[in-house]
Amino acid sequence: MGTKPPLYERRLQIKHFFDDRDTGQTRRTWLEIQLQPPETTSEGWVNDGKIRISLGEGRDIKGAFLLSVEEALRLAKGLEMAAEDHEAVKAELWRER
């Protein structure tokens, strides 16, 4: 009797389409975030869930990361800080015009 594989729920999918300069064709890259929710074990313990981030091109997965909830929160905070820094620099450049 084997264990069942974890179930992941899709939470976000971002698709980016661009024209390939070499071939002239429209191509697609994507990022997908999935959640494996926490669950109770048969012994009564609660196991943490995981967050999986997948990167792909076309229909192929090029890479994936399996993160703990703490790692995912640090990633989210890092992205938020980078976006805030970007917007602050952009606003300053507009003020200088």
ROSEDREN-974406 format. One record per residue (C-alpha): residue number from 0; x, y, z. Coordinates in nm, 4 decimals, always signed. Each point is the difference from the previous one (the first is absolute). Layout:
REM residues N
<site NUM <X Y Z>>
...
***
This chain:
REM residues 97
<site 0 <+0.0000 +0.0000 +0.0000>>
<site 1 <+0.1645 +0.3252 -0.1173>>
<site 2 <-0.0563 +0.3523 +0.1092>>
<site 3 <-0.2070 +0.2245 -0.2181>>
<site 4 <+0.1814 +0.2885 -0.1717>>
<site 5 <-0.0654 +0.3503 +0.1342>>
<site 6 <-0.2816 +0.1950 -0.1607>>
<site 7 <+0.0752 +0.3532 -0.1135>>
<site 8 <-0.2595 +0.2705 -0.0644>>
<site 9 <+0.0753 +0.2601 -0.2662>>
<site 10 <+0.0004 +0.3440 +0.1580>>
<site 11 <+0.1501 +0.2240 -0.2674>>
<site 12 <+0.1163 -0.0276 -0.3591>>
<site 13 <+0.1708 +0.2873 -0.1789>>
<site 14 <+0.0558 -0.0324 -0.3749>>
<site 15 <+0.2329 +0.2225 -0.1986>>
<site 16 <-0.0138 +0.0071 -0.3799>>
<site 17 <+0.2838 +0.1454 -0.2073>>
<site 18 <+0.1242 +0.0020 -0.3575>>
<site 19 <+0.3197 -0.2027 -0.0416>>
<site 20 <+0.2526 +0.2192 -0.1829>>
<site 21 <+0.1769 -0.3008 -0.1527>>
<site 22 <-0.3024 -0.1857 -0.1371>>
<site 23 <-0.2623 +0.2757 -0.0182>>
<site 24 <-0.2459 -0.2312 +0.1751>>
<site 25 <-0.2074 +0.0883 +0.3040>>
<site 26 <+0.1160 -0.1989 +0.3009>>
<site 27 <-0.1310 -0.0396 +0.3524>>
<site 28 <+0.1680 -0.0225 +0.3383>>
<site 29 <-0.1912 -0.0541 +0.3200>>
<site 30 <+0.0200 -0.0150 +0.3774>>
<site 31 <-0.2381 -0.2075 +0.2073>>
<site 32 <-0.0473 -0.0090 +0.3770>>
<site 33 <-0.1631 -0.3024 +0.1590>>
<site 34 <-0.0851 -0.0792 +0.3617>>
<site 35 <+0.0113 -0.3310 +0.1825>>
<site 36 <-0.2173 +0.0802 +0.3046>>
<site 37 <+0.0984 -0.1129 +0.3510>>
<site 38 <-0.1469 -0.3332 +0.1043>>
<site 39 <-0.0544 -0.2090 +0.3091>>
<site 40 <+0.1907 -0.3285 +0.0178>>
<site 41 <-0.1509 -0.3267 +0.1174>>
<site 42 <+0.1859 +0.0536 +0.3299>>
<site 43 <-0.1715 +0.3357 +0.0541>>
<site 44 <+0.2917 +0.2288 -0.0934>>
<site 45 <-0.0495 +0.2918 -0.2357>>
<site 46 <+0.2570 +0.0062 -0.2805>>
<site 47 <+0.0863 +0.3276 -0.1693>>
<site 48 <-0.1018 +0.0411 -0.3581>>
<site 49 <+0.2332 +0.1048 -0.2798>>
<site 50 <-0.0079 +0.2555 -0.2774>>
<site 51 <+0.1264 -0.1001 -0.3425>>
<site 52 <+0.1139 +0.2603 -0.2507>>
<site 53 <+0.0420 -0.1249 -0.3565>>
<site 54 <+0.1565 +0.1831 -0.2931>>
<site 55 <-0.0611 -0.1049 -0.3555>>
<site 56 <+0.0157 +0.0791 -0.3667>>
<site 57 <-0.2700 -0.1088 -0.2399>>
<site 58 <-0.1353 -0.3195 +0.1498>>
<site 59 <+0.3275 -0.1075 +0.1644>>
<site 60 <+0.0983 +0.0480 +0.3628>>
<site 61 <+0.3506 +0.1451 +0.0089>>
<site 62 <+0.0375 +0.0027 +0.3777>>
<site 63 <-0.1871 -0.0269 +0.3264>>
<site 64 <+0.0585 +0.0963 +0.3620>>
<site 65 <-0.1638 -0.1628 +0.3005>>
<site 66 <-0.0141 +0.2532 +0.2836>>
<site 67 <-0.1038 -0.0104 +0.3614>>
<site 68 <-0.2587 +0.2573 +0.1004>>
<site 69 <+0.2737 +0.2033 +0.1741>>
<site 70 <+0.2154 -0.0007 -0.3159>>
<site 71 <-0.2982 +0.1034 -0.2112>>
<site 72 <-0.0739 +0.2908 +0.2363>>
<site 73 <+0.3640 +0.1176 -0.0235>>
<site 74 <-0.0216 -0.0212 -0.3812>>
<site 75 <-0.3244 +0.1990 -0.0026>>
<site 76 <+0.1487 +0.2673 +0.2272>>
<site 77 <+0.3123 +0.0182 -0.2196>>
<site 78 <-0.2137 +0.0495 -0.3114>>
<site 79 <-0.2065 +0.2655 +0.1744>>
<site 80 <+0.3120 +0.1882 +0.1113>>
<site 81 <+0.1521 -0.0182 -0.3503>>
<site 82 <-0.3204 +0.1369 -0.1551>>
<site 83 <-0.0187 +0.2817 +0.2574>>
<site 84 <+0.3653 +0.0932 -0.0641>>
<site 85 <-0.0661 -0.0028 -0.3761>>
<site 86 <-0.2990 +0.2315 +0.0367>>
<site 87 <+0.1927 +0.2390 +0.2282>>
<site 88 <+0.2843 +0.0305 -0.2538>>
<site 89 <-0.2487 +0.0449 -0.2853>>
<site 90 <-0.1829 +0.2756 +0.1901>>
<site 91 <+0.3291 +0.1756 +0.0703>>
<site 92 <+0.0951 -0.0127 -0.3697>>
<site 93 <-0.3358 +0.1553 -0.0924>>
<site 94 <+0.0492 +0.2767 +0.2559>>
<site 95 <+0.3423 +0.0808 -0.1489>>
<site 96 <-0.1450 +0.0588 -0.3485>>
***
